[in-house]
Amino acid sequence: MMDITLDLPKRYIIHKGKYAVSDSNASDSMSVLKADNLYSYAFIFGPHSKWPNLSFTLDMK
């Protein structure tokens, strides 16, 4: 339909880590963003969220 050719890998590397989602607001401490073992983070927002949520992954292997 869109005439796109994708070259997808036949093997995938599995990464494991610890993840969490927590509420956050402007006055919260974002100390997790300074963690040495932080792999990724995202501020996510849902349609009925009171505050943005912080999603993060630590200890990737």
C-alpha positions in Angstrom: 0.0 0.0 0.0 2.8 2.4 0.8 5.5 0.7 -1.3 8.0 0.4 1.6 10.6 -2.3 1.8 11.8 -3.2 5.3 14.9 -5.2 6.1 14.1 -6.7 9.5 16.7 -8.7 11.4 16.0 -12.4 11.7 17.5 -12.5 15.2 16.8 -10.3 18.2 18.9 -9.5 21.2 16.9 -9.7 24.4 17.7 -7.0 27.0 16.5 -7.3 30.5 16.2 -4.6 33.1 14.0 -3.2 36.0 11.4 -0.7 35.1 8.9 1.5 36.9 6.2 4.0 36.3 5.6 6.7 38.9 3.6 9.9 39.1 5.6 13.1 39.0 4.9 16.8 39.2 7.1 19.9 39.1 8.0 19.7 42.8 9.1 16.0 42.7 12.7 15.1 43.0 13.9 13.6 39.7 17.0 12.0 41.3 16.4 8.8 39.3 17.5 10.8 36.2 21.0 11.0 37.8 21.3 7.3 38.5 24.4 5.6 37.1 22.4 2.5 36.0 19.6 4.5 34.2 19.1 3.1 30.7 16.0 5.0 29.5 13.3 7.4 30.7 10.2 9.0 29.3 7.6 11.5 30.6 4.3 9.9 29.5 0.9 11.5 29.7 -2.6 9.9 29.5 -5.8 11.7 28.7 -7.1 11.7 32.3 -3.7 11.9 34.1 -3.6 14.4 37.0 0.2 14.6 36.5 2.7 13.4 33.9 4.0 10.0 34.6 7.7 9.2 34.6 8.6 5.8 33.1 12.2 4.6 33.5 14.4 1.5 33.1 17.4 0.7 35.2 20.0 -2.1 35.3 19.9 -3.1 31.6 21.8 -6.3 30.8 
